[in-house]
Amino acid sequence: MTGFRKRHFAILLCILLVGLSACNIDFTPKPIPPAFPGGAPLPVSFSEVPYTPGLWNDYGQSICPSYDPQYLQCRANCYAYALNFMQTGPYFHTLQPGELSGHTFTEFDVDRDRIVQLVRLDAQVAGFTFVEAERDVACASGSYKVALVIDPFAPDYHWYRQNPDGTWSGKSGLSQATDKDASGQTIVDPQTANRNYRQWGLNYSEWGGYYCIGSPWR
């Protein structure tokens, strides 16, 4: 390259650099927000029941006034939702732990060990699997994870069910199915989610554990 060309190239480079600096570009990359603010979802088995709130929320209002077998929302509670049980039972009320095996559930049964015992009896009679699970270990193929929580003062219990994307959902009593906790946040882990449902006067403060269910109602 001749001297003239070198000087010409240097002038052009200088002009270019000055022009860029004059733009005063302040480029600070912003961190990509996590898909779920509550953290990464728990591992899945890929056998989870699809989250289809429209199917369960067929009454058209946030809560049913009473048990009504013609609407899934008005006959299914959290236990039925955990099992994906959509049938109309002969009980004239929502399905309770132990009823599939002939037990009449009462408030004295609202105890973690007792509820687990009753679900195991239901599993034997109805032909589904029910075993304890670890938080960070996916259930075996063909089964999915559920979680039990208890309000010892009401007394009341509640079940959550894991969705295919790793988040969780539930259906309280005759209300609608939802994947949100008491704060309106997507449930990433029911153990750390807000379970104080003040609007219903229920606070599921007692943790009951994770379980794997292999349900025949798929």
Secondary structure, DSSP 8 states (H G I E B T S, - for coil): --HHHHHHHHHHHHHHHHHHHHH-----------SSTT-S-----S------HHHH-TTSSSB-SS--TTSSTTT--HHHHHHT--S--TTSS---TTGGGT----GGG-SHHHHHHHHHHHHHHHT-EEEEE-TTS---TT-EEEEEEEETTTTEEEEEEE-TTS-EEEE-TTB-EESB-TTS-BBS-TTTS--EEGGGTEE--EEEEEEEEE-S--
